[in-house]
Amino acid sequence: MIPDFLVTHSGGFHADELLSSVILTRLFPQARIVRSRAPEWITPGEDRIIYDVGGAYDPAAGMFDHHQRGAPLRDDGQPYSSFGLIWKHYGRDYLTAFGLPEAHVEAMHGSFDASFVLPVDLTDNGALSPSGPLAGLTLPALLETLKPVFDEADPEADNRAFHAALAIARSFVEARIAQSAAKLRAEAIVHRAIEAAGQGRVLELPRGMPFRPAIVKASADHLLFVVHPREKDWCVTGIRRAEEGFELRADLPAAWAGLTNGALEAVCGIEGASFCHNGRFIAAARTREAVLAMADLAVKEALSIGA
């Protein structure tokens, strides 16, 4: 089915139909978005996909609402919003259209659902209520700030705001997918580097890239530091113990903290050492040889204190 129309409700908008529209407009760029609650528009037809309105979930008929009694639930009992339903049925096609390699589509579909789609679904259904100082900075909350103010008199204000918000929502979805796809590409590179490192404590990469997920997946618990080139120098960085928080498997030497250039060279005894962050999680050197020497010293100190 190639629809001519993508139909969602009129009036105020929320993250779920905006994000659904991101997916559908990439797959069906020729289709026109219609925002309406009129019966003639929210009645199924071969020329349309209807979402977040219509009172039914019937994929065969192109209906993807979640507000009705008996609305669909995930296998674990958690609710869908229209975004979750659209992602369930069209997400794989979206990822393919985005250019993701076929081998990565299924893994990305599941991970994006869990990390990005599900929180939107839960928030839209009232099953998740973010609190604290960051509550107003979630993606659903920020998208809703783009709605017209209550006393806006222009009858087209809602539609204009919807399309402006759609462009912003699209940028977040595409950026998140691009970042996740890059992590999958990086994983293969990091895995090869882990094999090359053997039982060494330092992992050398050909460039900066996400490395922790691949290290964890490979159970490379022996690794303490990562080195890689940057635009004009090289850096050595620590590896976080956990996804959350900043505790490292090993810190860089305390004597290096906050030093640069000559002062750092004098302390560590390595010509070309140029910088160490005061937090001791990253340092830099002007050459590969220098940064590897720094990494070697950092490993020796870490092992001496029981890292």
Long-range contacts (C-beta under 8 A, 24 or more apart in sequence): 1-46, 1-49, 1-62, 2-28, 2-30, 2-31, 3-28, 3-31, 3-47, 3-48, 3-49, 3-62, 4-30, 4-31, 4-32, 4-47, 4-48, 5-31, 5-32, 5-33, 5-34, 5-41, 5-47, 5-48, 5-49, 6-31, 6-32, 6-33, 6-34, 6-48, 6-49, 6-51, 7-33, 7-34, 7-35, 7-36, 7-41, 7-42, 7-48, 7-49, 7-50, 7-51, 7-53, 7-54, 8-33, 8-34, 8-35, 8-50, 8-51, 8-52, 8-53, 8-82, 9-35, 9-36, 9-37, 9-42, 9-52, 9-53, 10-35, 10-36, 10-37, 10-158, 10-159, 11-35, 11-37, 11-158, 12-147, 12-158, 13-143, 13-144, 13-147, 13-158, 13-161, 13-162, 13-165, 14-52, 14-124, 14-140, 14-143, 14-144, 15-83, 15-120, 15-123, 15-124, 15-139, 15-140, 15-143, 15-144, 15-169, 16-52, 16-81, 16-82, 16-83, 16-84, 16-120, 16-121, 16-124, 17-51, 17-52, 17-82, 17-83, 18-143, 18-162, 18-165, 18-166, 18-169, 19-83, 19-117, 19-120, 19-169, 19-173, 20-51, 20-52, 20-64, 20-82, 20-83, 20-85, 20-86, 21-166, 21-169, 22-166, 22-169, 22-170, 22-173, 22-174, 23-86, 23-87, 23-90, 23-91, 23-94, 23-173, 24-49, 24-51, 24-86, 24-90, 25-166, 25-170, 26-94, 26-97, 26-98, 27-90, 27-93, 27-94, 27-97, 33-163, 33-166, 35-158, 35-159, 35-162, 51-82, 51-85, 51-86, 52-81, 52-82, 57-85, 59-89, 64-89, 66-125, 78-118, 78-121, 78-122, 78-127, 79-121, 79-122, 79-125, 79-127, 80-121, 81-120, 81-121, 81-124, 81-125, 83-117, 83-120, 83-121, 83-124, 84-113, 84-117, 84-118, 84-120, 84-121, 87-112, 87-113, 87-117, 88-113, 91-117, 95-177, 98-174, 98-177, 98-181, 100-177, 100-181, 104-181, 104-184, 107-184, 108-177, 108-180, 108-181, 108-184, 111-180, 112-176, 112-177, 112-180, 116-173, 116-176, 139-172, 143-168, 143-169, 182-209, 182-210, 183-210, 183-213, 186-210, 186-211, 186-214, 187-213, 187-214, 187-217, 190-214, 190-215, 190-218, 191-217, 191-218, 194-218, 194-220, 194-223, 197-223, 201-225, 201-299, 201-303, 202-226, 202-227, 202-236, 202-292, 202-295, 202-296, 202-299, 203-227, 204-228, 204-292, 208-235, 211-239, 212-239, 212-240, 212-243, 215-239, 223-249, 224-249, 224-250, 224-298, 224-299, 224-302, 224-307, 225-250, 225-295, 225-298, 225-299, 227-288, 227-291, 227-292, 227-295, 229-288, 230-284, 233-274, 233-284, 233-285, 233-286, 233-287, 233-291, 234-284, 234-285, 234-286, 234-287, 234-288, 234-290, 234-291, 235-282, 235-283, 235-284, 235-285, 235-291, 236-282, 236-283, 236-284, 236-285, 236-291, 236-294, 236-295, 236-298, 237-281, 237-282, 237-283, 238-280, 238-281, 238-282, 246-279, 246-281, 248-281, 249-307, 250-298, 250-299, 250-302, 250-307, 251-280, 251-281, 251-302, 252-276, 252-277, 252-280, 252-281, 252-282, 252-283, 252-298, 253-280, 253-297, 253-298, 253-301, 254-280, 256-280, 256-283, 268-294, 268-297, 270-294, 270-297
